[in-house]
Amino acid sequence: MSAFAKHLKAFLTSAPDAAVVTISQAKGSTPREEGAWMLVSREGIFGTIGGGQLEYLAIGKARELIEQNIATGAMNIPLGPEIGQCCGGRVALDIRIAGPEDRRILTARAQEEDGSRPNVYVFGCGHVGRALASALALLPLRTTIVETRAEMVEEMPPEVKTVLTAVPEEAVRSAPAGSAFVVLTHDHALDFLIVAEALARDDAAYVGMIGSKTKKATFRSWYLKNGGEEQRFSRLITPIGGADVKDKRPAIIAALTAAEILKATIGATR
């Protein structure tokens, strides 16, 4: 079972009485789209329909249904000054007590959503790789850390898959179409081999390598000398995270790189 589905199942198990809130209609400027949903129990919530006063009112209505044992309810809320929001749109909500069939459908949907998440492969788990794994674990992505050193893959976030292998470039060849590849191993020669494999894939959503202008130039010379093409090389992102922010602390690089990856994967499909 996927990580998202596991979290959902744990919430449902802990909440025998829960209501599912779904956006059935969204007009104009709204914080979430039609179909967005959340679960509300007597004491907790799972997911979000956009936060703010809209969500606050929805939670209150859902708990009212739970307390009064009412099966269904609905709300039609203008997102204007009357509720303290200024989005300007209007949201219709469907609220219902989550019965066995609702729980089954939600779990299946969670599995489906996890299965459709873009894949990100991070090669190397040094300071930046570890920070990047933590950043990516919070996003709707399927992240895999690929390492050659067993001690480096300890204590990874539970949402992150780890692969220990002596031939990391094989993970590039077997990755699904549309995957993103981020290369930051402890060995520049190994970086070059992995990046060359990633650039050979025309279906890669993102190919990034940690490094400097000098490292990029060195890789370009090696790559072209070994049969690489300039057109493929132009797809390489290095340094990762861009050059606008000069701070090179691992967490900063990780945050900026995570944004790049998100834009290249999810942003490209929206």
Order of alpha helices (4+ residues) and beta strands (2+ residues): alpha-beta-beta-beta-alpha-beta-beta-alpha-beta-alpha-beta-beta-alpha-beta-alpha-beta-alpha-alpha-beta-alpha
